[in-house]
C-alpha cells in the first residue's frame, strides 16, 4: 500500500506471499469505477493522490 492513500491515519497491512496489492486498493478502484471514472482517470487519480503508479491493465483486471 502506498503511504497517504487513506490519509495520515492509514494503518500498515501485512501482505501474503506473492500478493501485489491490498484489498484497500481494490476497494478504491471499484468505488471509483462505480462512480463512472474510466481506467485512465482512475490511474491519474492514484498518481495525484498517492504518487502510486497503477497501470490501466491492473485497474481493468480489478474491475472485471
N, C-alpha and C positions, 0 to 999 in steps of 0.2 A: 504494500500500500504506500502511496506517496504521501509525504507529510503535507498537512494542510487541506486534504480532501474533505475532511469533516470539520475543519476549523481547528482552533488551538486545543480543543479538548479531545481530539481523536485518541483512541486507545490502540496501541500496537497489537497486532494479531499474529498468532503463530500460524505458520503455513505448513501444510503437509508436504511430503516429498513430491517433487515434480509439479507442485501446484504453482501456477504462474500468476494468478490474480486472486483477489479476495472476493467473497460473496458481496461485500460492500460495493465494490466496483461494478459487479454485475447488477446490483440493485439500482445504482445510479444510472447506468446505461439504460436499463429497462424503463426507469422513470422518465428519463429524457426522451426516449423513443416514444413512450406513450403520450407525451406532450406534443409529439409531432415533429421533433427535430430529426434531421437526416443524419446518416452516419458521419458525414463530413462535418456537420455542425456539432455533433457530439465530440468528435476528435478535437475540434477547435476549443470547445468548452473545457475539456480536460487540460489542454495546453495552457489556456488562460488562467484557469482556477488553481491548478496544482503544479503546473510545469511538467506534467507527465505526458509522454508520447504514447498514444494508443492508436493503433492502426485502424483504418476503416474495416479491414478484414476481421480483426478481432471483435470490433463492435458488431459487425454483421453476424459473426458466429454466436455472440451472446443473445442477439435479438431473434434468432431463428427458433 
